[in-house]
Amino acid sequence: MEINELIKFWIDSSDDDFQAMTHLFEKKDYTWSLFIGHLVLEKLLKAWYMKNNFNTPPFIHDLVRLAEKGNLTLDESQKDILDTISTFNIRGRYDDYKREFYKKCSPAFTKEWVHNIKEFRKWIKTKLLK
């Protein structure tokens, strides 16, 4: 695949995950909604990495590190948001961590973070499509 096709793949895959995140939130499956929300941004950051480095993105899930490796300039507020969203990657976490995360994912908490994911997604997609 050409680099532009790979970038499009990451963006399209992120868009699919965005829909899944929204559906999960609507169905009140809050922990999975936030987990998928992490993937939404991870895939867009991998598209950004490819656009700027013309190379396969690293196999990391830490969103701030991924942004930094892709030479994406973030302010401190954006870094804080991405740091928190990185904690939503619960796939490989220990059971006690998962249990605490499930407790944390109230409707209000999840609504706030889904909103943050949507806003960051909009911002980075604008940059990607320039």
C-alpha positions in Angstrom: 0.0 0.0 0.0 1.1 3.6 -0.7 1.6 5.9 2.3 -1.6 7.9 1.5 -3.6 4.6 1.4 -2.2 3.6 4.8 -3.1 7.0 6.3 -6.6 6.7 4.9 -6.8 3.2 6.4 -6.0 4.6 9.8 -8.5 7.4 9.5 -11.3 5.1 8.2 -10.6 2.6 10.9 -10.7 5.4 13.5 -14.1 6.6 12.1 -15.5 3.1 12.4 -14.3 2.9 16.0 -15.8 6.4 16.6 -19.2 5.0 15.7 -18.7 2.0 17.9 -17.7 4.3 20.8 -20.9 6.4 20.3 -23.1 3.3 20.1 -21.6 1.8 23.3 -22.1 5.1 25.1 -25.7 5.3 24.1 -26.2 1.7 25.3 -24.6 2.7 28.6 -21.6 0.3 28.2 -19.3 3.0 29.6 -16.0 1.2 30.1 -16.0 -0.3 26.6 -17.0 3.1 25.1 -14.0 4.7 26.7 -11.7 1.8 25.7 -12.8 2.2 22.0 -12.5 6.0 22.4 -8.8 5.4 23.2 -8.5 3.5 19.9 -10.2 6.3 18.0 -7.4 8.7 19.0 -4.6 6.1 18.8 -5.4 5.4 15.2 -5.6 9.1 14.3 -2.2 9.6 15.9 -0.8 6.7 13.9 -2.1 8.3 10.8 -0.5 11.6 11.9 2.8 9.7 12.5 2.7 8.2 9.0 1.9 11.5 7.4 4.9 13.2 9.1 7.5 10.3 9.3 6.6 8.3 6.1 7.1 5.2 8.2 5.2 2.5 10.1 4.0 3.9 13.4 5.5 2.3 16.6 3.5 -0.4 18.4 2.7 1.7 21.4 -0.5 2.7 23.0 0.6 5.7 25.1 -1.1 8.6 23.2 1.3 11.3 24.4 4.4 9.3 23.4 2.8 8.5 20.0 2.1 12.2 19.4 5.6 13.1 20.4 7.1 10.5 18.1 4.9 11.9 15.3 6.2 15.4 16.0 2.7 16.6 16.9 2.9 19.8 19.0 0.6 19.6 22.0 -0.1 22.1 24.7 -0.1 21.0 28.4 -3.9 20.7 28.4 -3.8 18.4 25.4 -1.1 16.3 27.0 -3.1 15.9 30.2 -6.2 14.9 28.2 -4.2 12.3 26.2 -2.5 11.0 29.4 -5.9 10.3 31.0 -7.3 8.7 27.8 -4.3 6.4 27.6 -5.5 4.9 30.9 -8.6 3.8 29.2 -6.6 1.1 27.3 -7.7 -1.6 29.8 -7.1 -4.6 27.6 -3.9 -5.7 29.3 -4.5 -4.4 32.8 -4.7 -6.4 36.0 -8.2 -7.3 37.3 -8.0 -5.0 40.3 -7.2 -2.1 38.0 -10.1 -3.0 35.7 -12.5 -3.2 38.7 -11.5 0.3 39.8 -11.9 1.6 36.2 -15.4 0.1 36.0 -16.4 1.9 39.2 -15.0 5.1 37.9 -17.0 5.0 34.7 -20.2 6.7 35.8 -22.5 8.3 33.2 -21.1 11.8 34.0 -17.4 10.7 33.9 -17.9 8.9 30.7 -19.9 11.7 29.1 -17.1 14.2 29.9 -14.4 11.9 28.4 -16.4 11.0 25.4 -16.7 14.8 24.8 -13.0 15.2 25.2 -12.3 12.4 22.8 -14.7 14.0 20.2 -13.0 17.4 20.6 -9.5 16.0 20.2 -10.6 13.9 17.3 -12.1 16.9 15.5 -8.8 18.9 16.1 -6.5 16.2 14.8 -8.7 15.3 11.8 -8.6 18.9 10.8 -4.8 18.8 10.9 -4.7 15.5 9.0 -6.9 16.6 6.2 -4.9 19.8 5.5 
